[in-house]
Amino acid sequence: MNNHPLRELDLLTTRRQLFGRTALGVGTAAMAQLLGTNALGATSSGKAGKVGTHHQAKAKRVIYLFMSGGPAHHDLWDYKPKMRDMFGKPLPDHIRDGQRITGMTSRQKILPVCPSKYKFTKYENNDKGVWISELLPHTATVAKELCVIHSTFTEAINHDPAITYIQTGSQIPGRPSLGAWLSYGLGNMNENLPGYVVMHARSRHAEQSLFERLWGTGFMPSEHQGILIRSQGDPVLYLSNPKGVTRKDRRAQLDTLAALNQEQHKRFAHPEVLARIKQHEMAYRMQMSVPELMDLSKESDETFKLYGEDARTPGTFAACCLNARRLAERGVRNIQIFHRGWDAHGNLAGEHGSQCKDIDQACAGLIKDLKKRGMLDDTLVIWGGEFGRTAYCQGKLTKQNYGRDHHPRCFTVWMAGGGVKPGITYGRTDDYGYNISDADGNTLKPQPSKEKWTPGTMHIHDLNATILHLLGIDHTKLTYRYQGRDFRLTDVHGHVVKDIVA
C-alpha cells in the first residue's frame, strides 16, 4: 500500500502516543496564547533564544583559548622560589592536609617537592606586576594587558569530569555549554555565521579525547550548539553540495523540507523542529560565508609575522587564533579553540616546551591584533585549562625533567580585554602553589557557594559568573526551564568577582 510521507507517522502512532502528543500540542498552544512567546523561552520581543542583557555589557564577544589537559601553573605563571630549597623533600603533611590525590600518585612512598626548572621575570605595570615563565616570551610582551588569576579552583580531579564541569557547570554530562548559554541569551550578531564556533588546534601530545558535549546544547534547542570548523576538507561537514546539485537545487530542497517541518511543528509544537529549520537555513548561508572566512590569502605578511609563520598552516594553533580574529570581526559572539596535550605526568620539560612553542606567539599576536584593530576593549580573551598540576613530582624527579599530577585546589587562568583590569594578578597561593592563601600566607578553604564566597578566590562557577557579567548577563537570571526546574550555567552557586572588573 502506497502511503503519503506525512501519513506515515500517523500510521505508526499508538493510541497512547496519540493522546499524549495531542495533549502536549493543545496544552502548549493554550499556554503560548496565555503567556505569549515567553512560554517558549523567548523574550517579550518575540526573538526566540535571545534573552538580552541585564546590565550594560563591557564585552561583545568571547575568544576562549582552552588548554586541555591541565597546564602546570608552577612552570608558567605561579612563581614559587622557596620551593628550590625543598627540592626532592617530602611535601609537608600540613600543606596537603589530607586532600584528595589521584590514584597515579597515591601509592608513592613520598610526594617529593618539585620546583620549576624555568626562570621567571616580573613584568611591571605601574605598582602592579605579573610573573611569567621563560617558556612564554611572546606572551610576556603583552603582560600589561593580562589579568592573571592564580586562585582558580575546582572539585574535579580527573580530566573528563573537570573539563565537563568548567565548560557546562556540571561534572555530569547533559548540561548546555558556556557557548550555548551565550547563544541562547544573546543571540547572533551575523545571520550568515553561527553564534558559536569551535576549532581544534593540532598538538604534538594530543592524549585526551574531546567530546561534542563540551560545545553542545544539552537540553536546549540544538540551534545553540557550537559549530566545529575543520582544518582539512570542507571547513564544516557537508558544506559543499554533492556533484550535480546546484545552489538552486539546494534552495528548492530546503524549501520543501521546511514545509514538511512546519507541518510537523503545527501538529506537535516541538521547539526542536523549529531549531532544525533554523539550522538548515544557517547551513545554506554558511555555504557562501564560510569559504570566504577560511581564505587567509588576503591577510598581510605583517599579520602572519604577528601570529607566527605557523599561521599559514591550517589547523595549527596560530592559524586558529588568526581565524578567531576573523570570526570576531564578522560578528561571531563566542569562539573557542581547544589545544590538547597539557597532561604532563612524566616528561613536562619536553611536552610543555613544545606546547608553549605552539601557543605562545599566537596568544600574544591575537591580543596585539585585536588591540591594533580597536577590538580588544570589547573582546574578552580567556586562557586556561580544567585544573592545574601538583607541587610534587609524579615518578622520577631530576632537576632537568619531571612530571606533575592533576591538581584542582588552585590553578592559573588569565583574561585580557573585554572589561577586565589589565596588568594585574588576582588571588594568591601558598609557598608551594598547593593551596589558595590570603595576604599573610594563611591557607584558605573556599567553597563554591555564593553565600560562602571567600574574597581572593575564583571557583569555576565564579569564573563563569564573571564572564557572563562582563557580557551584560546576570548569571542568576539567565535560566532555562527543563523538567520543571529553572537551570542555569552556575547551578545554584557563583559569585561575580568585581575586583577584576575595570
C-alpha positions as CSV (number, residue, x, y, z in Angstrom):
1,M,0.0,0.0,0.0
2,N,1.5,3.4,-1.0
3,N,1.2,6.0,1.7
4,H,1.9,9.7,1.6
5,P,5.0,10.5,3.7
6,L,3.1,12.8,6.0
7,R,0.7,10.0,6.8
8,E,3.5,7.6,7.8
9,L,3.8,9.0,11.4
10,D,0.1,8.7,11.9
11,L,0.0,5.1,10.8
12,L,2.8,4.2,13.2
13,T,1.4,6.1,16.2
14,T,-0.2,4.0,19.0
15,R,-3.4,5.1,20.8
16,R,-1.4,6.0,23.9
17,Q,1.1,8.1,21.9
18,L,-1.8,9.8,20.1
19,F,-3.5,11.1,23.3
20,G,-0.1,12.0,24.8
21,R,1.0,14.1,21.9
22,T,-2.4,15.7,21.4
23,A,-2.4,16.8,25.0
24,L,1.0,18.3,24.6
25,G,0.1,20.2,21.4
26,V,-3.1,21.6,22.8
27,G,-1.5,22.5,26.1
28,T,1.4,24.2,24.5
29,A,-0.8,26.2,22.2
30,A,-3.0,27.3,25.0
31,M,-0.1,28.3,27.2
32,A,1.5,30.2,24.3
33,Q,-1.7,32.2,23.8
34,L,-1.9,33.0,27.5
35,L,1.7,33.9,28.1
36,G,3.0,35.0,24.7
37,T,6.3,33.9,23.2
38,N,7.9,33.8,26.6
39,A,6.3,30.4,27.2
40,L,8.7,29.0,24.7
41,G,11.8,30.6,26.2
42,A,11.8,33.8,24.2
43,T,11.8,37.4,25.2
44,S,8.8,39.7,25.0
45,S,10.3,41.0,21.7
46,G,9.5,37.6,20.2
47,K,13.1,36.8,19.3
48,A,13.3,33.2,20.5
49,G,16.5,32.2,22.1
50,K,17.6,35.8,22.8
51,V,17.1,36.8,26.4
52,G,19.2,40.0,26.2
53,T,21.4,41.8,28.7
54,H,20.6,42.6,32.3
55,H,23.1,45.5,32.6
56,Q,25.5,47.4,30.3
57,A,27.9,44.9,28.8
58,K,31.7,45.6,28.7
59,A,32.4,42.8,26.2
60,K,30.5,41.9,23.0
61,R,32.3,38.6,22.3
62,V,34.5,35.9,23.8
63,I,37.6,34.1,22.5
64,Y,38.3,31.2,24.8
65,L,41.7,29.6,24.5
66,F,41.3,26.2,26.3
67,M,44.4,24.3,27.2
68,S,43.0,20.8,27.6
69,G,45.0,18.6,30.0
70,G,45.9,21.0,32.8
71,P,48.8,23.4,32.2
72,A,51.4,23.5,35.1
73,H,50.9,26.8,36.8
74,H,54.2,26.3,38.7
75,D,56.1,26.3,35.4
76,L,54.2,29.0,33.6
77,W,52.6,31.6,35.9
78,D,52.9,31.0,39.6
79,Y,56.4,31.8,40.7
80,K,57.5,29.9,43.8
81,P,61.2,30.4,44.5
82,K,61.1,29.0,48.1
83,M,60.4,25.5,46.6
84,R,64.0,25.4,45.4
85,D,65.2,24.9,49.0
86,M,62.8,21.9,49.3
87,F,63.9,20.1,46.1
88,G,63.1,16.4,46.5
89,K,62.0,16.6,50.1
90,P,58.5,15.3,51.1
91,L,55.6,17.7,50.7
92,P,54.8,18.7,54.3
93,D,51.7,17.0,55.7
94,H,50.1,20.2,56.8
95,I,50.3,21.5,53.2
96,R,48.4,18.6,51.8
97,D,46.2,18.4,54.9
98,G,44.6,15.1,53.7
99,Q,43.4,16.5,50.4
100,R,42.4,14.0,47.8
101,I,45.0,13.0,45.2
102,T,44.8,10.7,42.1
103,G,45.5,7.0,42.1
104,M,48.6,7.7,39.9
105,T,50.5,9.2,42.9
106,S,48.6,7.8,45.9
107,R,50.9,4.8,46.1
108,Q,54.1,6.8,46.0
109,K,56.0,6.5,49.3
110,I,56.8,10.2,49.3
111,L,55.5,13.1,47.3
112,P,58.8,15.0,46.5
113,V,58.6,18.7,46.2
114,C,59.3,19.7,42.6
115,P,60.4,23.3,42.0
116,S,60.2,24.6,38.4
117,K,63.4,24.5,36.4
118,Y,62.4,27.6,34.5
119,K,63.4,31.2,35.1
120,F,60.6,33.8,35.8
121,T,60.6,37.5,35.1
122,K,58.3,40.1,36.7
123,Y,56.7,42.4,34.2
124,E,55.7,45.7,35.9
125,N,52.6,47.8,35.2
126,N,52.7,50.8,37.5
127,D,52.6,49.4,41.0
128,K,51.4,46.0,39.9
129,G,53.3,43.2,38.2
130,V,52.9,39.8,36.6
131,W,55.4,36.9,36.8
132,I,55.8,35.0,33.6
133,S,58.0,32.0,32.8
134,E,60.7,31.9,30.2
135,L,58.6,29.4,28.3
136,L,56.3,32.2,27.3
137,P,58.5,35.0,26.0
138,H,55.9,36.3,23.4
139,T,53.0,36.3,25.9
140,A,55.3,38.3,28.2
141,T,55.2,41.2,25.7
142,V,51.5,41.6,26.4
143,A,51.8,41.2,30.2
144,K,50.4,44.7,30.7
145,E,47.1,43.6,29.1
146,L,46.7,40.4,31.2
147,C,44.6,39.8,34.3
148,V,46.3,36.7,35.8
149,I,44.1,34.8,38.2
150,H,46.1,32.4,40.5
151,S,43.3,31.3,42.7
152,T,41.0,29.4,40.4
153,F,39.8,26.1,41.8
154,T,37.5,23.2,41.2
155,E,36.3,20.0,42.8
156,A,37.0,17.7,39.9
157,I,40.3,15.8,39.8
158,N,40.1,13.8,36.6
159,H,40.1,15.2,33.0
160,D,36.6,14.3,31.7
161,P,34.5,15.5,34.6
162,A,36.8,18.5,35.1
163,I,36.5,19.7,31.5
164,T,32.8,19.0,31.5
165,Y,32.5,20.9,34.8
166,I,34.2,24.1,33.7
167,Q,32.5,24.1,30.3
168,T,29.0,23.3,31.4
169,G,28.8,24.0,35.1
170,S,28.3,20.3,36.0
171,Q,30.6,17.3,36.2
172,I,27.7,15.1,34.9
173,P,27.2,15.3,31.1
174,G,24.0,16.7,29.7
175,R,24.1,20.4,30.5
176,P,24.4,23.2,28.0
177,S,27.9,24.6,27.4
178,L,29.0,28.2,28.1
179,G,28.8,29.0,24.4
180,A,25.3,27.6,24.2
181,W,24.2,29.7,27.1
182,L,25.7,32.8,25.4
183,S,23.9,31.9,22.1
184,Y,20.6,31.4,23.9
185,G,21.0,34.5,26.0
186,L,22.4,37.0,23.4
187,G,21.6,35.6,20.0
188,N,23.7,36.0,16.8
189,M,25.3,39.2,15.5
190,N,25.8,37.8,12.0
191,E,22.9,35.9,10.4
192,N,25.3,34.3,7.9
193,L,27.5,32.7,10.6
194,P,26.7,30.8,13.7
195,G,26.9,32.5,17.1
196,Y,29.3,29.8,18.5
197,V,32.2,28.4,16.6
198,V,34.7,25.8,17.8
199,M,38.2,24.9,16.5
200,H,40.6,22.1,17.5
201,A,44.2,23.1,17.1
202,R,46.8,20.5,16.3
203,S,49.1,19.3,19.1
204,R,52.1,17.1,19.3
205,H,50.8,15.5,22.5
206,A,47.0,15.1,22.0
207,E,46.3,12.4,24.5
208,Q,42.8,13.2,25.7
209,S,39.7,13.0,23.6
210,L,37.3,15.9,23.3
211,F,33.6,15.2,23.2
212,E,30.9,17.2,21.4
213,R,29.0,17.8,24.7
214,L,31.8,20.3,25.6
215,W,30.3,22.7,23.0
216,G,26.8,21.1,22.9
217,T,23.4,22.3,24.0
218,G,22.4,19.7,26.5
219,F,18.6,20.1,26.9
220,M,18.5,23.4,24.9
221,P,17.4,23.5,21.3
222,S,20.3,22.4,19.0
223,E,20.4,25.7,17.2
224,H,22.6,27.0,20.1
225,Q,25.3,24.3,19.7
226,G,28.9,25.1,18.7
227,I,29.8,24.6,15.1
228,L,33.1,22.7,14.7
229,I,35.4,24.2,12.0
230,R,37.7,21.7,10.5
231,S,41.2,22.4,9.1
232,Q,41.0,19.8,6.2
233,G,38.4,19.3,3.5
234,D,35.2,21.2,3.9
235,P,35.6,23.5,7.0
236,V,32.2,22.3,8.0
237,L,31.0,18.8,7.2
238,Y,28.7,18.6,4.1
239,L,29.3,22.3,3.4
240,S,29.7,21.7,-0.3
241,N,26.8,20.4,-2.4
242,P,27.1,16.9,-3.9
243,K,28.1,16.7,-7.6
244,G,25.2,17.5,-9.9
245,V,23.4,19.6,-7.2
246,T,23.3,23.3,-7.9
247,R,22.6,26.1,-5.3
248,K,19.2,26.5,-6.9
249,D,18.5,22.8,-6.4
250,R,19.6,23.1,-2.7
251,R,17.3,26.0,-2.2
252,A,14.3,24.0,-3.6
253,Q,15.2,21.1,-1.4
254,L,15.3,23.2,1.7
255,D,12.0,24.9,0.9
256,T,10.3,21.6,0.6
257,L,12.0,20.3,3.8
258,A,11.0,23.4,5.6
259,A,7.4,22.9,4.6
260,L,7.4,19.4,5.9
261,N,9.0,20.5,9.2
262,Q,6.5,23.3,9.5
263,E,3.7,20.8,9.1
264,Q,5.2,18.7,11.8
265,H,5.6,21.7,14.1
266,K,1.9,22.6,13.7
267,R,0.9,19.1,14.9
268,F,3.4,18.6,17.7
269,A,4.7,22.1,18.7
270,H,8.1,20.7,19.5
271,P,10.7,23.5,19.6
272,E,13.4,21.2,18.2
273,V,11.5,21.2,14.9
274,L,12.0,24.9,14.5
275,A,15.6,24.6,15.6
276,R,16.1,22.1,12.7
277,I,14.7,24.6,10.2
278,K,17.0,27.3,11.5
279,Q,20.0,25.0,11.3
280,H,19.2,24.1,7.7
281,E,18.9,27.8,6.8
282,M,22.1,28.6,8.6
283,A,23.9,25.8,6.8
284,Y,22.7,27.2,3.4
285,R,24.0,30.7,4.2
286,M,27.3,29.3,5.5
287,Q,27.9,27.7,2.1
288,M,28.7,31.3,1.0
289,S,30.2,32.9,4.1
290,V,32.5,30.1,5.4
291,P,34.7,29.7,2.4
292,E,35.5,33.4,2.4
293,L,36.1,33.3,6.1
294,M,38.7,30.5,5.9
295,D,40.6,32.0,3.0
296,L,43.7,33.6,4.5
297,S,45.3,34.5,1.2
298,K,44.4,38.2,1.6
299,E,46.0,38.5,5.1
300,S,49.2,40.6,5.0
301,D,52.7,39.4,5.6
302,E,52.7,41.7,8.6
303,T,49.8,39.8,10.1
304,F,51.5,36.4,9.6
305,K,54.6,37.8,11.3
306,L,52.5,38.8,14.2
307,Y,50.9,35.4,14.8
308,G,54.0,33.4,13.5
309,E,54.6,31.5,10.3
310,D,52.6,28.5,11.7
311,A,49.5,30.6,11.0
312,R,50.0,29.8,7.3
313,T,49.4,26.1,8.1
314,P,45.7,25.2,8.5
315,G,44.9,23.5,11.8
316,T,47.8,25.0,13.8
317,F,47.0,26.9,17.0
318,A,48.3,30.1,15.3
319,A,46.0,29.6,12.3
320,C,43.1,29.0,14.7
321,C,43.9,32.3,16.5
322,L,44.0,34.2,13.3
323,N,40.7,32.7,12.2
324,A,39.3,33.6,15.7
325,R,40.1,37.2,15.0
326,R,38.4,37.0,11.6
327,L,35.4,35.4,13.1
328,A,35.2,38.1,15.8
329,E,35.4,40.8,13.1
330,R,32.5,39.1,11.3
331,G,30.2,39.1,14.4
332,V,30.6,35.6,15.8
333,R,29.9,36.1,19.5
334,N,31.7,33.0,21.0
335,I,34.8,31.4,19.6
336,Q,36.6,28.6,21.3
337,I,39.9,27.0,20.5
338,F,40.8,23.7,22.1
339,H,44.5,22.8,22.3
340,R,45.2,19.4,23.8
341,G,48.3,17.8,25.2
342,W,48.9,19.6,28.5
343,D,48.7,16.4,30.7
344,A,52.4,16.2,31.6
345,H,52.7,13.3,34.0
346,G,56.3,12.4,33.2
347,N,58.0,14.5,30.6
348,L,57.0,18.0,31.5
349,A,60.1,19.7,30.2
350,G,59.7,18.1,26.8
351,E,55.9,18.3,26.5
352,H,55.3,21.8,28.0
353,G,58.2,23.1,26.0
354,S,56.7,22.1,22.7
355,Q,53.2,23.1,23.8
356,C,54.3,26.6,24.7
357,K,56.0,26.9,21.3
358,D,52.7,26.1,19.7
359,I,50.7,28.7,21.5
360,D,53.0,31.4,22.8
361,Q,53.4,33.7,19.8
362,A,49.8,33.2,18.7
363,C,48.3,34.2,22.0
364,A,50.4,37.4,22.1
365,G,49.6,38.0,18.4
366,L,45.9,37.7,18.9
367,I,45.9,40.3,21.7
368,K,48.1,42.7,19.7
369,D,46.0,42.2,16.6
370,L,42.7,42.8,18.5
371,K,44.2,45.9,20.1
372,K,45.5,47.3,16.8
373,R,42.1,47.0,15.3
374,G,40.3,48.6,18.2
375,M,38.6,45.3,19.2
376,L,40.3,44.3,22.5
377,D,38.2,46.6,24.6
378,D,35.0,44.7,23.8
379,T,36.5,41.3,23.2
380,L,37.1,39.1,26.2
381,V,40.1,36.7,25.7
382,I,40.3,33.8,28.2
383,W,43.2,31.4,28.6
384,G,43.2,28.3,30.9
385,G,42.6,24.6,31.4
386,E,40.4,22.4,33.5
387,F,42.8,22.3,36.6
388,G,46.4,22.8,37.5
389,R,49.3,20.4,38.3
390,T,50.9,19.3,41.6
391,A,53.7,20.9,43.5
392,Y,55.2,17.4,43.9
393,C,56.6,15.1,41.3
394,Q,55.0,12.1,39.8
395,G,57.5,9.4,39.2
396,K,61.3,10.1,38.9
397,L,62.5,13.6,39.8
398,T,65.5,15.2,38.3
399,K,66.5,18.9,38.1
400,Q,66.2,18.7,34.3
401,N,62.9,16.9,33.9
402,Y,59.9,15.8,35.9
403,G,56.2,15.1,35.8
404,R,53.3,16.6,37.7
405,D,49.9,15.0,38.6
406,H,46.5,16.7,38.4
407,H,45.8,19.4,40.9
408,P,42.3,21.0,41.3
409,R,42.9,23.0,44.5
410,C,44.4,26.0,42.7
411,F,45.4,26.8,39.2
412,T,46.0,29.8,36.9
413,V,43.7,31.4,34.3
414,W,44.2,34.7,32.6
415,M,41.9,37.1,30.9
416,A,42.5,40.1,28.7
417,G,40.3,42.9,27.2
418,G,36.6,42.8,27.5
419,G,36.3,44.9,30.6
420,V,38.9,43.2,32.9
421,K,41.6,45.1,34.7
422,P,44.9,44.9,32.8
423,G,48.4,44.1,34.1
424,I,47.3,42.7,37.5
425,T,47.2,39.4,39.4
426,Y,44.3,38.2,41.4
427,G,44.4,35.7,44.3
428,R,47.4,34.1,45.9
429,T,48.7,30.6,46.6
430,D,51.0,29.3,49.4
431,D,54.7,28.9,49.0
432,Y,54.2,25.5,47.3
433,G,51.5,26.6,44.9
434,Y,49.3,23.9,46.5
435,N,46.6,25.9,48.4
436,I,44.9,29.2,48.0
437,S,46.1,31.6,50.7
438,D,45.5,35.1,52.0
439,A,47.9,38.0,52.0
440,D,49.5,36.7,55.2
441,G,50.1,33.2,53.8
442,N,47.3,31.5,55.7
443,T,45.6,28.7,53.8
444,L,42.1,29.4,52.7
445,K,39.4,26.7,52.3
446,P,37.0,28.3,49.9
447,Q,33.6,26.9,49.0
448,P,31.7,27.2,45.7
449,S,28.5,28.5,47.4
450,K,27.6,32.1,46.7
451,E,26.7,32.7,50.3
452,K,30.1,31.4,51.5
453,W,32.3,33.1,48.9
454,T,35.8,33.9,50.1
455,P,37.5,37.1,48.8
456,G,40.6,36.4,46.7
457,T,39.3,33.1,45.4
458,M,37.8,32.1,42.0
459,H,35.8,28.9,41.8
460,I,34.9,27.9,38.3
461,H,31.3,28.9,39.0
462,D,32.7,32.4,40.0
463,L,34.7,32.4,36.7
464,N,31.6,31.7,34.6
465,A,29.5,34.1,36.6
466,T,32.1,36.8,36.0
467,I,32.3,36.0,32.2
468,L,28.6,36.4,31.9
469,H,28.7,39.6,33.9
470,L,31.2,41.1,31.5
471,L,28.9,40.3,28.7
472,G,26.0,42.1,30.4
473,I,24.3,39.0,31.9
474,D,23.3,38.4,35.5
475,H,24.1,34.7,35.9
476,T,21.3,34.2,38.3
477,K,18.7,35.4,35.8
478,L,19.9,33.6,32.7
479,T,17.8,30.4,33.1
480,Y,16.3,27.7,31.0
481,R,13.3,25.6,32.2
482,Y,13.7,21.9,31.8
483,Q,11.8,19.1,33.6
484,G,10.1,21.6,35.9
485,R,13.3,23.3,37.0
486,D,15.0,26.5,36.0
487,F,18.6,25.6,35.2
488,R,21.5,28.0,34.9
489,L,25.2,27.7,34.0
490,T,26.3,28.3,37.5
491,D,23.7,26.0,39.0
492,V,22.9,27.4,42.5
493,H,26.4,28.9,43.0
494,G,28.6,31.6,41.6
495,H,29.9,35.0,42.6
496,V,30.8,37.8,40.3
497,V,34.4,38.8,41.2
498,K,34.2,42.5,40.7
499,D,37.7,43.1,41.9
500,I,39.0,42.2,38.4
501,V,36.4,44.2,36.5
502,A,37.7,47.5,35.2
